[in-house]
């Protein structure tokens, strides 16, 4: 039994470390779409701190649960069960909120990216990390704008230059991607003006690329979430079983009159 306890609670240490690491990664990431979100949306940053807290709590509970099981301390096992139940209920609530609010989240995400495109300025050092992260997304997914390149026509710098420049990270030409950020000059603008249709850029908007990535990785995401929930349920079942076992042993130790 003790071997089973050690293995299961070791899994909780690993699980807690993974959740903790994921939260830290969200805060530390500076070059992906996650970076665009966490630097633009306070809710994602708050979610990252929650993940860090849940991960640390899971690791602590794993240690206390193991201690309670080995030393047969019922209050520790009860505390372990209660915390696991709260964590599991929180995860279920978060999943339901994301599912039922997905359209609202999609609109919020669209507004974040559109505002970023309109205010994009390579000379603005204060937003350098955020803008570099978006350039990275457009380069990696081979996309332009959120729904399409036309959104870049609303950028103040490009408007002032009659759209004779275009975002380098949108380009479908390898020579432009060497720079990977800022604006590139259009070769032959008509009468000194141009539209997004004249730019040598990708036609696909990044929204489609992000949605496709989510679809491609949905099985992995659901598998990880299901695995986490199963491990938590096993921990709850084991802790309550050990509590009952300790309770039964306490009665057997009572001297018969």
Beta strands, then each sheet from edge to edge (+ up, - down):
strand 1: 165-167
strand 2: 183-185
sheet 1: 1+ 2-
end
